[in-house]
Amino acid sequence: MRVVVIGAGLAGLMAAQELHREGHHVVVIDKGRSPGGRLATRRIGGATLDHGAQFFTVRDNDFDFHVQQWIKAGVVREWCRGFSQHDGHSRYIGVHGMNAIAKHLAHGLDIRCNTFAFEVTRNTNMSWSTKIDDGTVIQSDALVVTCPLPQTYSLLITAHVEVPEALLQCAYDRTIGLLAVLDSESAVPAPGAVQNPNDYLQIVADNYMKGISHIPAITAHFSPAFSEQHWDDDQHELHHLLVHHIEPWLGNARIVESQIKKWRFATPRTPWPQRIWQHESLVIAGDAMGGPKVEGAALSGIAAANAIRQLQN
């Protein structure tokens, strides 16, 4: 089958790789510069920082199967089993950053980054036409859409498919992040992260202690309420405020270089209860389906691939 996957985050990559292995012709479209979505790793100077998802956990056996394969491939390793206290649940990270997982999954796929899906239409023979921003139209027998649901709604207006209103009205929390390269080690306690230390911070993670950066560098994600309140702040004033709030975890270190990162669709507030939503040969998947976070996105992608397989039966 010819399959177009819109969105090269984890859900899209999992779906695409599963179908690619079975011999289907898969094209993945993503408006970003590289695949991965929130499996995002950035270099600033000599530092390497995860600036999206900081780690992931495993609860589901199907996801665990894939994670064990990633471990064998040297892509993923265990970071720790808790931060302020051990709870026995492994926190996994990409060996060279979380984006290493995306790069591993992207291997062998036809991924077209810097490509914006402009509209999709359903053809009379039940196939799909996906128009991209340069005017090119890609034909496919099936379509998997994994971008955030508000973007999915905009994309499907021309498809004349009745998608449940409750699905498309899913709201997302925003996240403001600060990436900071330091001149010495931070005061973040071992094993390298503090979660929800106060009302305005979600996590402060030390990329040096995680083992992905050769020099000290921290990533801070701020709470949904704080991020919503300060989303439109002047950049200079916002930067000053963010630095002020992470000072307790700097210790004696000074910030050498820093960047603000904003995630507009960071976390779905009310995930759809099923892993996917399907109408004939259209499948909607992503981290807003069946549960958020890394594991939820992966399982949604796997479910999308399974749904496409069933079309041949």
Buried (B, 14 or more C-beta within 10 A) or exposed (E): BBBBBBBBBBBBBBBBBBBBEEEBEBBBBBBBEBBBBBBBBBEBEEBBBBBBBBBBBBEBEEBEEBBEEBBEEEBBEEBBBBBEEEEEEBBBBBBBBBBBBBBBBBEEBEBBBEBBBBBBBBEEEEBBBBBBEEEEEBEBBBBBBBBBBBBBBEBBEBBEBEBEEEBBEBEBBBBBBBBBBBEEBBBBEEBBBBBEBEEBBBBBBBBBBBBBBEBBBBBBBBBBEBBBBBEEBEEEEBBEBBBEBBEBBBEEBEBBBBBEBEBEBBBBEEBBEEBBBBEEBBBBBBBBBBBBBBBBBBBBBBBBBBBBBEBEE
